Amino acid sequence: MSAYALTPHAKADIFDIWSFIAQDSEDAADRVEQEIYRACSFLAAAPLRGHSRPDLTRRELRFWTLTRYPNYTVVYRP
């Protein structure tokens, strides 16, 4: 399995997501956080799984929306 590295901004985003959800339920926040990390591992194994968004950026970024939590999208550089 390939490794991945999170930027400091990504780590802060994950913490902010967890904190927001945890206001209502820490268990739910933990589930979403785990799903984010699972998606990162999944994408690291085959980095072109996501899709590009030329309408949003010219940078070589890929986007992957979490299946179980479609309000959250992982944006990454392969």
Phi and psi in radians as a Rosetta constraint file:
Dihedral C 1 N 2 CA 2 C 2 CIRCULARHARMONIC -1.398 0.35
Dihedral N 2 CA 2 C 2 N 3 CIRCULARHARMONIC 2.664 0.35
Dihedral C 2 N 3 CA 3 C 3 CIRCULARHARMONIC -1.591 0.35
Dihedral N 3 CA 3 C 3 N 4 CIRCULARHARMONIC 2.889 0.35
Dihedral C 3 N 4 CA 4 C 4 CIRCULARHARMONIC -2.430 0.35
Dihedral N 4 CA 4 C 4 N 5 CIRCULARHARMONIC 2.769 0.35
Dihedral C 4 N 5 CA 5 C 5 CIRCULARHARMONIC -2.244 0.35
Dihedral N 5 CA 5 C 5 N 6 CIRCULARHARMONIC 2.350 0.35
Dihedral C 5 N 6 CA 6 C 6 CIRCULARHARMONIC -1.666 0.35
Dihedral N 6 CA 6 C 6 N 7 CIRCULARHARMONIC 2.425 0.35
Dihedral C 6 N 7 CA 7 C 7 CIRCULARHARMONIC -1.284 0.35
Dihedral N 7 CA 7 C 7 N 8 CIRCULARHARMONIC 2.808 0.35
Dihedral C 7 N 8 CA 8 C 8 CIRCULARHARMONIC -0.992 0.35
Dihedral N 8 CA 8 C 8 N 9 CIRCULARHARMONIC -0.630 0.35
Dihedral C 8 N 9 CA 9 C 9 CIRCULARHARMONIC -1.141 0.35
Dihedral N 9 CA 9 C 9 N 10 CIRCULARHARMONIC -0.714 0.35
Dihedral C 9 N 10 CA 10 C 10 CIRCULARHARMONIC -1.117 0.35
Dihedral N 10 CA 10 C 10 N 11 CIRCULARHARMONIC -0.745 0.35
Dihedral C 10 N 11 CA 11 C 11 CIRCULARHARMONIC -1.056 0.35
Dihedral N 11 CA 11 C 11 N 12 CIRCULARHARMONIC -0.726 0.35
Dihedral C 11 N 12 CA 12 C 12 CIRCULARHARMONIC -1.151 0.35
Dihedral N 12 CA 12 C 12 N 13 CIRCULARHARMONIC -0.687 0.35
Dihedral C 12 N 13 CA 13 C 13 CIRCULARHARMONIC -1.070 0.35
Dihedral N 13 CA 13 C 13 N 14 CIRCULARHARMONIC -0.779 0.35
Dihedral C 13 N 14 CA 14 C 14 CIRCULARHARMONIC -1.096 0.35
Dihedral N 14 CA 14 C 14 N 15 CIRCULARHARMONIC -0.725 0.35
Dihedral C 14 N 15 CA 15 C 15 CIRCULARHARMONIC -1.094 0.35
Dihedral N 15 CA 15 C 15 N 16 CIRCULARHARMONIC -0.755 0.35
Dihedral C 15 N 16 CA 16 C 16 CIRCULARHARMONIC -1.103 0.35
Dihedral N 16 CA 16 C 16 N 17 CIRCULARHARMONIC -0.717 0.35
Dihedral C 16 N 17 CA 17 C 17 CIRCULARHARMONIC -1.076 0.35
Dihedral N 17 CA 17 C 17 N 18 CIRCULARHARMONIC -0.837 0.35
Dihedral C 17 N 18 CA 18 C 18 CIRCULARHARMONIC -1.032 0.35
Dihedral N 18 CA 18 C 18 N 19 CIRCULARHARMONIC -0.802 0.35
Dihedral C 18 N 19 CA 19 C 19 CIRCULARHARMONIC -1.083 0.35
Dihedral N 19 CA 19 C 19 N 20 CIRCULARHARMONIC -0.717 0.35
Dihedral C 19 N 20 CA 20 C 20 CIRCULARHARMONIC -1.115 0.35
Dihedral N 20 CA 20 C 20 N 21 CIRCULARHARMONIC -0.843 0.35
Dihedral C 20 N 21 CA 21 C 21 CIRCULARHARMONIC -1.194 0.35
Dihedral N 21 CA 21 C 21 N 22 CIRCULARHARMONIC -0.647 0.35
Dihedral C 21 N 22 CA 22 C 22 CIRCULARHARMONIC -1.118 0.35
Dihedral N 22 CA 22 C 22 N 23 CIRCULARHARMONIC -0.328 0.35
Dihedral C 22 N 23 CA 23 C 23 CIRCULARHARMONIC -1.029 0.35
Dihedral N 23 CA 23 C 23 N 24 CIRCULARHARMONIC -0.542 0.35
Dihedral C 23 N 24 CA 24 C 24 CIRCULARHARMONIC -1.748 0.35
Dihedral N 24 CA 24 C 24 N 25 CIRCULARHARMONIC -0.650 0.35
Dihedral C 24 N 25 CA 25 C 25 CIRCULARHARMONIC -2.824 0.35
Dihedral N 25 CA 25 C 25 N 26 CIRCULARHARMONIC 2.013 0.35
Dihedral C 25 N 26 CA 26 C 26 CIRCULARHARMONIC -1.171 0.35
Dihedral N 26 CA 26 C 26 N 27 CIRCULARHARMONIC -0.592 0.35
Dihedral C 26 N 27 CA 27 C 27 CIRCULARHARMONIC -1.090 0.35
Dihedral N 27 CA 27 C 27 N 28 CIRCULARHARMONIC -0.769 0.35
Dihedral C 27 N 28 CA 28 C 28 CIRCULARHARMONIC -1.144 0.35
Dihedral N 28 CA 28 C 28 N 29 CIRCULARHARMONIC -0.697 0.35
Dihedral C 28 N 29 CA 29 C 29 CIRCULARHARMONIC -1.074 0.35
Dihedral N 29 CA 29 C 29 N 30 CIRCULARHARMONIC -0.725 0.35
Dihedral C 29 N 30 CA 30 C 30 CIRCULARHARMONIC -1.099 0.35
Dihedral N 30 CA 30 C 30 N 31 CIRCULARHARMONIC -0.703 0.35
Dihedral C 30 N 31 CA 31 C 31 CIRCULARHARMONIC -1.123 0.35
Dihedral N 31 CA 31 C 31 N 32 CIRCULARHARMONIC -0.762 0.35
Dihedral C 31 N 32 CA 32 C 32 CIRCULARHARMONIC -1.158 0.35
Dihedral N 32 CA 32 C 32 N 33 CIRCULARHARMONIC -0.763 0.35
Dihedral C 32 N 33 CA 33 C 33 CIRCULARHARMONIC -1.042 0.35
Dihedral N 33 CA 33 C 33 N 34 CIRCULARHARMONIC -0.777 0.35
Dihedral C 33 N 34 CA 34 C 34 CIRCULARHARMONIC -1.081 0.35
Dihedral N 34 CA 34 C 34 N 35 CIRCULARHARMONIC -0.687 0.35
Dihedral C 34 N 35 CA 35 C 35 CIRCULARHARMONIC -1.152 0.35
Dihedral N 35 CA 35 C 35 N 36 CIRCULARHARMONIC -0.640 0.35
Dihedral C 35 N 36 CA 36 C 36 CIRCULARHARMONIC -1.076 0.35
Dihedral N 36 CA 36 C 36 N 37 CIRCULARHARMONIC -0.842 0.35
Dihedral C 36 N 37 CA 37 C 37 CIRCULARHARMONIC -1.149 0.35
Dihedral N 37 CA 37 C 37 N 38 CIRCULARHARMONIC -0.621 0.35
Dihedral C 37 N 38 CA 38 C 38 CIRCULARHARMONIC -1.089 0.35
Dihedral N 38 CA 38 C 38 N 39 CIRCULARHARMONIC -0.742 0.35
Dihedral C 38 N 39 CA 39 C 39 CIRCULARHARMONIC -1.113 0.35
Dihedral N 39 CA 39 C 39 N 40 CIRCULARHARMONIC -0.693 0.35
Dihedral C 39 N 40 CA 40 C 40 CIRCULARHARMONIC -1.074 0.35
Dihedral N 40 CA 40 C 40 N 41 CIRCULARHARMONIC -0.764 0.35
Dihedral C 40 N 41 CA 41 C 41 CIRCULARHARMONIC -1.117 0.35
Dihedral N 41 CA 41 C 41 N 42 CIRCULARHARMONIC -0.764 0.35
Dihedral C 41 N 42 CA 42 C 42 CIRCULARHARMONIC -1.028 0.35
Dihedral N 42 CA 42 C 42 N 43 CIRCULARHARMONIC -0.787 0.35
Dihedral C 42 N 43 CA 43 C 43 CIRCULARHARMONIC -1.260 0.35
Dihedral N 43 CA 43 C 43 N 44 CIRCULARHARMONIC -0.584 0.35
Dihedral C 43 N 44 CA 44 C 44 CIRCULARHARMONIC -1.123 0.35
Dihedral N 44 CA 44 C 44 N 45 CIRCULARHARMONIC -0.554 0.35
Dihedral C 44 N 45 CA 45 C 45 CIRCULARHARMONIC -1.231 0.35
Dihedral N 45 CA 45 C 45 N 46 CIRCULARHARMONIC -0.485 0.35
Dihedral C 45 N 46 CA 46 C 46 CIRCULARHARMONIC -2.640 0.35
Dihedral N 46 CA 46 C 46 N 47 CIRCULARHARMONIC 1.440 0.35
Dihedral C 46 N 47 CA 47 C 47 CIRCULARHARMONIC -1.089 0.35
Dihedral N 47 CA 47 C 47 N 48 CIRCULARHARMONIC -0.250 0.35
Dihedral C 47 N 48 CA 48 C 48 CIRCULARHARMONIC -1.621 0.35
Dihedral N 48 CA 48 C 48 N 49 CIRCULARHARMONIC 0.215 0.35
Dihedral C 48 N 49 CA 49 C 49 CIRCULARHARMONIC -1.134 0.35
Dihedral N 49 CA 49 C 49 N 50 CIRCULARHARMONIC -0.569 0.35
Dihedral C 49 N 50 CA 50 C 50 CIRCULARHARMONIC -1.292 0.35
Dihedral N 50 CA 50 C 50 N 51 CIRCULARHARMONIC -3.026 0.35
Dihedral C 50 N 51 CA 51 C 51 CIRCULARHARMONIC -2.187 0.35
Dihedral N 51 CA 51 C 51 N 52 CIRCULARHARMONIC 2.728 0.35
Dihedral C 51 N 52 CA 52 C 52 CIRCULARHARMONIC -1.499 0.35
Dihedral N 52 CA 52 C 52 N 53 CIRCULARHARMONIC 2.835 0.35
Dihedral C 52 N 53 CA 53 C 53 CIRCULARHARMONIC -2.355 0.35
Dihedral N 53 CA 53 C 53 N 54 CIRCULARHARMONIC 1.307 0.35
Dihedral C 53 N 54 CA 54 C 54 CIRCULARHARMONIC -1.072 0.35
Dihedral N 54 CA 54 C 54 N 55 CIRCULARHARMONIC -0.317 0.35
Dihedral C 54 N 55 CA 55 C 55 CIRCULARHARMONIC -1.300 0.35
Dihedral N 55 CA 55 C 55 N 56 CIRCULARHARMONIC -0.292 0.35
Dihedral C 55 N 56 CA 56 C 56 CIRCULARHARMONIC -1.856 0.35
Dihedral N 56 CA 56 C 56 N 57 CIRCULARHARMONIC -0.607 0.35
Dihedral C 56 N 57 CA 57 C 57 CIRCULARHARMONIC -2.743 0.35
Dihedral N 57 CA 57 C 57 N 58 CIRCULARHARMONIC 2.626 0.35
Dihedral C 57 N 58 CA 58 C 58 CIRCULARHARMONIC -1.614 0.35
Dihedral N 58 CA 58 C 58 N 59 CIRCULARHARMONIC -0.141 0.35
Dihedral C 58 N 59 CA 59 C 59 CIRCULARHARMONIC -1.181 0.35
Dihedral N 59 CA 59 C 59 N 60 CIRCULARHARMONIC 2.711 0.35
Dihedral C 59 N 60 CA 60 C 60 CIRCULARHARMONIC -1.411 0.35
Dihedral N 60 CA 60 C 60 N 61 CIRCULARHARMONIC 1.241 0.35
Dihedral C 60 N 61 CA 61 C 61 CIRCULARHARMONIC -1.979 0.35
Dihedral N 61 CA 61 C 61 N 62 CIRCULARHARMONIC 2.677 0.35
Dihedral C 61 N 62 CA 62 C 62 CIRCULARHARMONIC -2.115 0.35
Dihedral N 62 CA 62 C 62 N 63 CIRCULARHARMONIC 2.724 0.35
Dihedral C 62 N 63 CA 63 C 63 CIRCULARHARMONIC -2.224 0.35
Dihedral N 63 CA 63 C 63 N 64 CIRCULARHARMONIC 2.377 0.35
Dihedral C 63 N 64 CA 64 C 64 CIRCULARHARMONIC -2.416 0.35
Dihedral N 64 CA 64 C 64 N 65 CIRCULARHARMONIC 1.979 0.35
Dihedral C 64 N 65 CA 65 C 65 CIRCULARHARMONIC -1.471 0.35
Dihedral N 65 CA 65 C 65 N 66 CIRCULARHARMONIC 2.319 0.35
Dihedral C 65 N 66 CA 66 C 66 CIRCULARHARMONIC -1.146 0.35
Dihedral N 66 CA 66 C 66 N 67 CIRCULARHARMONIC 2.241 0.35
Dihedral C 66 N 67 CA 67 C 67 CIRCULARHARMONIC -1.094 0.35
Dihedral N 67 CA 67 C 67 N 68 CIRCULARHARMONIC -0.837 0.35
Dihedral C 67 N 68 CA 68 C 68 CIRCULARHARMONIC -1.332 0.35
Dihedral N 68 CA 68 C 68 N 69 CIRCULARHARMONIC -0.395 0.35
Dihedral C 68 N 69 CA 69 C 69 CIRCULARHARMONIC -2.340 0.35
Dihedral N 69 CA 69 C 69 N 70 CIRCULARHARMONIC 1.329 0.35
Dihedral C 69 N 70 CA 70 C 70 CIRCULARHARMONIC -1.161 0.35
Dihedral N 70 CA 70 C 70 N 71 CIRCULARHARMONIC -0.091 0.35
Dihedral C 70 N 71 CA 71 C 71 CIRCULARHARMONIC -1.363 0.35
Dihedral N 71 CA 71 C 71 N 72 CIRCULARHARMONIC -0.129 0.35
Dihedral C 71 N 72 CA 72 C 72 CIRCULARHARMONIC -2.092 0.35
Dihedral N 72 CA 72 C 72 N 73 CIRCULARHARMONIC 2.337 0.35
Dihedral C 72 N 73 CA 73 C 73 CIRCULARHARMONIC -2.218 0.35
Dihedral N 73 CA 73 C 73 N 74 CIRCULARHARMONIC 2.311 0.35
Dihedral C 73 N 74 CA 74 C 74 CIRCULARHARMONIC -1.529 0.35
Dihedral N 74 CA 74 C 74 N 75 CIRCULARHARMONIC 2.198 0.35
Dihedral C 74 N 75 CA 75 C 75 CIRCULARHARMONIC -1.943 0.35
Dihedral N 75 CA 75 C 75 N 76 CIRCULARHARMONIC 2.198 0.35
Dihedral C 75 N 76 CA 76 C 76 CIRCULARHARMONIC -2.579 0.35
Dihedral N 76 CA 76 C 76 N 77 CIRCULARHARMONIC 2.806 0.35
Dihedral C 76 N 77 CA 77 C 77 CIRCULARHARMONIC -1.830 0.35
Dihedral N 77 CA 77 C 77 N 78 CIRCULARHARMONIC 2.077 0.35
